[in-house]
Every structure is written in structure tokens, then in C-alpha cells.
Amino acid sequence: MEIRVLKYFLAVVREESITKAAEVLHITQPTLSRQMSQLEEEVGVKLFRRGTRKIVLTNEGMLLRRRAEEIIALSDKTMQELLAQEEQVEGIITIGAGELSAMEQIAELCGTFREKYPHVRFDFYTATADVVKEQIERGSVDIGILLEPISMEKFEYIRLTGTERWVVLMRRDDPLAQFEEIRAFQLEGLPLVLPRRLNLQGELANWFGDRFEHMNIAYTGNLTTNIALLVQRGYGYSITLEGSLPFRERTEIVSRPLYPPLSASVAFAWKREQPMSAATRKFIEHARSLLAAEHP
């Protein structure tokens, strides 16, 4: 399966037409049609349902689309890294992270690094630690800002300063907003929004203790921006990280910390013994230097 053919396939998917895709690719329609037929023969399944107006993907076609996008992105990234020269550090460093206050430290690292190497560009990928970890293992992400607990046996890492504090997100006019801290018993019976990550649910279950089995878990999610809409409309109380909140509109929504306090550490991580570009290698050195200065 050639990269070129996968790019042809994605062009057909985008245009929903072999004729239109052929025009975009500057090849003839019969040539592209033959390539798609050969691709279906090679993978052994039907990829398209050819309607009267447009081409629609089969389930197998949708799977190939996702994998083709990943393969091409990884191929492009590899080419960029191979073309980067050691004497002039350039290229793209991909950083995967959740919505964390630790990103303030990462912003500082990126800004000071680009002062030294202005030809480097940073690409930020926002997802949960489990997803970021998976992308690092695939080679699609260079550096992960990982909220613990998470297995680090395949990674090298630097633990960042500070911790992420857990809070309850609620409407400003909610009765609980009058309290400075929120205890487990106050949340019994209320519709809760928990993080999607099972490891984090386990941390919260430990905090709730025996009360956890009586909690009304109405929603789970992984991005506070979307979850906050539920809270804003009074449909739930989100237990989330304080670091994900600084840019939220505060006129209708407030946060209160859990008591006893619950917090989590964050690691700056990369895959052990992973080939990397000169830019990524130097960025890790830069991070080690600056973070070591914060921990003399």
C-alpha cells in the first residue's frame, strides 16, 4: 500500500467524487478510478458505495480513512525530521497535553526555546494523558505533558513543579457556591460530571471513599470547555482540574476546591530510546536546563 495511493484515496474522500478528486490531483479520471479499484483489491474489502450524486465510505472505508490520515501525518513528520539540519535547528515539535495549569511552564519553555531557535515551530495536540501516551508510542507526538497516575515504564520524564488541584465546577448561583471548600457528603445525590480517564476516576473514588458507590455520576468527558456548558445550564457539577479553567467565562460559573485537598503531579515525558529530530533533542535539553534551575 503506497503513500501516494493513500493520498489519492483521501482526495476522493474529501471531494466525494472520483472526477472532482482527479481534477484536484491533476490526473485523469480513469487513472484514479483504476487506482481505487486496485486499492480495494489489495485490501480485500469494498471501500466505497458509489451513489448517483456522491461517493460514500463503507465502514471499512472509514477505518482506512482514519489509518491513512495517521500514516500520512507520520510520513510527513518523518520527512520534515530527516530534512532538518543539525547546524540550523528547524522543524516541528509536537507536544501533546491536556488542559493543565502546567502548560504555563510549557509556554515559557517554548517561548525561550524559540528565542534561540526561531525556525522551530510547535504543534500542540490537546487530549487526555492516555491518548497522548498512545500517540507518543506511535511516534505522532514528540513530547507529552502527562497527568499522573499513568504508566511511565516506556518513557523518560521530568516531573514539573507544582501540582494540579481538583475542584468542583458549579453555577455561581448554586447553594454550594457559598462554601470555600467542598466535602464528599455535600455531593451526594447531585448529578456529577467525572473525567473520562479510568485512572482519574479511580483517584476520585479513593477520595470519596465509601460514599463513591452512592454518587450520581451523570456524565463523563475529557474537555472542560464542553463540560462547562452542562454546568452553566445547571445540569451537573463537574469535578475537574483547576488548571483547565483560567480562560472560562466566570460570570456564571465558579469553582471550589475539594476538601480534604486532592492534587496530581504532571510529567514532561518522551519515549525512551526513540529516534528524534535535532529540534526535539535540543528542546529536551533546554527543558532539563530550565527545570533544573527551578530545582537547584
N, C-alpha and C positions, 0 to 999 in steps of 0.2 A: 504494500500500500504506500504510494508515493505522496510526499508532502504536496506536490503540485496538484495531484488529483484531489486531495482533501480540500485544497483551496478552491478548486473548481466546484466541488460538492457544496461548500459553504456559500459560494456565489449563487448557486442555484437555489439554495435555501433562502437566502436574503431576497432574491428577486422573485421567487415563487414561479419562475418560468425559465426553461432552458433557453428559449430565444433571447429573452432580455439579459440573462446571465452571459450568453455568448457575446452579446454586444459589449457588455462591460469588460469582459475578458479579452476582447479583440480576437476571438477565434470564431470559426464557423459553427453554425448550429448543429450540423451533422456530426462534426468532430466532438463537440461537447456531449451530444446525446450518446454517441458511441462510448465515450469515456465513462459516463454514468452507468451505462449498461454493463460495461466491463467491471466497474466497481461493485455493482450488485452481484455479478457472477463471482467475483473474488471473495466477497464476504459471505455469500451463500444465502442472502435474505433480500426481500424487497425493501427498498429504502423510501420509495415514493408511491403515492397514489395519484395518478395523473387525472385531474378533473378537467372539465371543459374550460374553466377560466384560469385556474392556477394549480400548481403542484403542491400537494400536502404530504408531509412526512408521516411515515408509519411509526409505530412505537420503536422499531429497530432503527429507523432513520433518526429519531430524536436522540436515541442513545449515541449513535455515531456522531451526530452534531456536537453533543457535549464533549465527547472524547476528541474530536477533530479540533475543536477550539482550544482545548488544553494542549494537544500535541503541537499545533502551530505556534501557540504562545511560547511554549518551551523551546521550540526550534528557533524562533526569532530571538529569544533571550540568549540562547547559546551562541548564535551568530554575533550578537552585539558584544558578548563577553570575549569571543575569540578575536574580534577586531580591535578591542581596546588595547592601547599600548601602555606599557609599564611606565615609560618616561612621561607620558601625558595621561594622567588618570582621568578616565571618562567612562561613560556608560550609565546604566540604570541600576539602582539598588532598590529591590522590592522589600518593603517592610510590612509584615502582617501584624495587626494588633486589634484588640477590642477597644471599646470606649472606656479609657482608663485615664486617671489623673497622671499616671506615669508618662503619658505622651508629652507632658510638659518637658520632662527631661530629654525625651527623644527629639523634640522640636529643637531644643538647644544643641544637641549633638549634631543634628542635620545642618542647622544654620552655621555653626562654627566649622563644620567639615567643608561646606561649600565655599566658605571664605578662603580655604586653602586649595580646594579643587572645584572651581566654578563650572567645569564641564560635566560634572556628575549631576544626574537627575535622580530624585527619589520618587518612587511609586508606592503609594500607601494602599494597602488592602485591608479592609475592615471586616473582621469576623471573630467568632469565638476562638478561644485558645485551642480547642480540639481541631477545628477546621484549619487554623493557621499551622498547627503542628503537622497536619496531614499534607498541607501544601509545601512546607519546608522539606518533608521527606520525599515529595515528588520532584523537588527542585524548582518549583514555580515561585517560591518565596525565599529570599536570602536570609532575612533576619526576622525573628518572631519576638514580639513583646507578649510574653505568656503569663497569664494569671494563674497562680498556683491554687490548688494542688493539680499537678499534671506530671506524667511520667517524663523524666529528663534523661533516661539512660542512653539515648542515642545522640544527645546534644551536649555541647559545651555552652556555658552560660555565665553571665554576670548578673548577680542579684542587684536590682535597683534600690536606691534609697527610698525610705518611706514605705507606707503600706496603703492599700485600698480599703476604705471604710465602708461597711454595709449600712444602708439607710432604708427607711420606708418612704416611698413617694406617695403623696396624697394631695387632695384638693386643699386649697388654703382655708376654705370654709368648713372643712371636716372637723368634727369634735376632737379627733386625735391631735389635730394641729396645735392645740393649746399646750401639749406636753413637750418638754425639751428632749425627752428620750422615750423610746417605745419598748415595752416589755412584751414577752411572748403572750401572756394571758390577754393582753389588750387586742390581739389579732385573731382570737378565736371566733369562728363563725363568719369572719369577714372574707369577701372574695379576694384571694391573693393572686398576684402575678409573680411567678418564680422564674429564675433563669432557666434556659433550656438545657444547659450542661448538667449532666447527671452528677459529676463530681461536686459542682457547686450546690446542687440540691442536697447532696449528702452533707456538706458543711452546714447548710441551714437546718437540716434535720437534726444534726448534733446540737445546734444552738437551741432549737425548740425543745429538744429532749422528748419526754413522754407526751407533750402536747402536740407533737407533729402529726400524729395519726388523727387528731381532731381538727386539723386545719382544713379550710375550704380552699383548695387550690383550683382556681377557676381558669387560669391562663398560664401558659409558659411562652417565653420568647427570648430572642437573643440581641435585640437592638432597642435601647431605651427610647430612642426617638419615636418608634412606633408604639411601644408600650405606653408611653406617656399620654398618648391620645385616649387610651382606655381610662387612665387615671383622671385625665382632665374632664371626661364626661361622667365621672363618678361610678364607673363600672368595676373598679378594683383598686387594690393597694399594691403597689409594686415594691418588692424587696430587691434592691439593686445596689450598684456601686456608686458611691458619691462622685467619683471621677467622671462618670458618664453624664453628669448633669450641668456643667458650667454654662452651656450655651442654650439651655432650655428656657423658655419663657416662664418667669417666676411670678407673674401676676396672679395666676390661677393655681399653680402647683408649688408645693413646698416639700422639703424632705426633713426627716427626723432620724437621728442615729438609733441603732439598736442598743439595748442595754440588757445584759452585760455587752460591752463592745465586741464586735466581730470584725476582723480585718483579714486581709490576704496580702501576700507578697507577690512581686512581679519580677520576672527574669527576662533579660536581654539574651536571646538564645540563637544558636545556629547549629547546623548538623555537623557532628563530629566527622572528620576525615572527608569532608565534602569538597570537591574541586570548586573553586570560586574565582571570580574576576579580581583583577588588581584593585578595583574600586571597593569591592566588598571587603577584601582583606585589609585594606588601609582604613576603612570605616570601623572595622572591629578593633584595630589598633588604636584608632582615635577614641573610641568608646572606652577601651581599657584605660587609656591615659587620663581622660577626664573623670571617669568614675573613680579611679584610684585616688585622684586628687581630692575627691569628696570623702574618701575613706582613708585618710593618711595613717 
